[in-house]
Amino acid sequence: MKMEYCNIMKSIKLSFLLIFIILVISCRSDAAVRVEEPPAEPVTAVVPVKEEPVVEVQPVITEVAQLPVEEIIEVIVEPVEEAVVEAAEEIIIPAVVITQPPEEVFVASQEQYDTTMQEVRGFIDYLNRAISNRNYGAWRAALSDEHFAEISSPENLQMISELPAMRTRRIVLRTAEDYFIHVVVPSRANSRVDDIEFFGRDRVKAFSINTNRAGETQRLVLYDLERVGDSWIIIN
């Protein structure tokens, strides 16, 4: 009886020993097979950013029209909230017509008038003699450079050549000397100064006063003269 008990106890110990050995071997196998996994990276939530629309601010450009000196318009800019708009009110800017200002008449004394009249008549008498003698050089010297350039321009010579009086006589002007011979000599050789009008201390217009067939008095412009030094020249 005692012998059987001992055998049973040995069998139980052997069983526990085998179980222990199996557990140890099993734990070692699990440890060898286990692979350490790298720590997982933290997950960062991506929140989409809503893009704000880009608004382009256009600069305010105010155009100011160039106005003539005679018209000065004052523009007053007020805040919008303080401005008062009247729909019935209409602003009308009148049109400006630019014309050549009239020549200023110089008021001369009687003594200045008499002295200048004497000088102008002496100049015109000298010019009449030069024209009668067909002295082209003397006539040219009596003209300002600007006036001579106008006379001798191709446009002026062509315009005069197309006048009926020239076409009837079949005269074609090609030079300033042609103009002198065919226009100045027939019309200005006997000019007479009856009156002068001042447009400055040293500038006058010489007039010839005639009576036409109807008995009407005509005041014709002969020359536009300017004093240069001690002599006079024709400027128009």
Secondary structure, 3 states (H helix, E strand, C coil): CHHHHHHHHHHHHHHHHHHHHHHHHHHHHHHHHCCCCCCCCCCCCCCCCCCCCCCCCCCCCCCCCCCCCCCCCCCCCCCCCCCCCCCCCCCCCCCCCCCCCCCCCCCCCHHHHHHHHHHHHHHHHHHHHHHHCCCHHHHHHCECHHHHHHHCCHHHHHHHHCCHHHHHCCCCCCCHHHHHHHHHHHHHCCCCCCEEEECCCCEEEEEEEEECCCCCEEEEEEEEEEEECCEEEECC
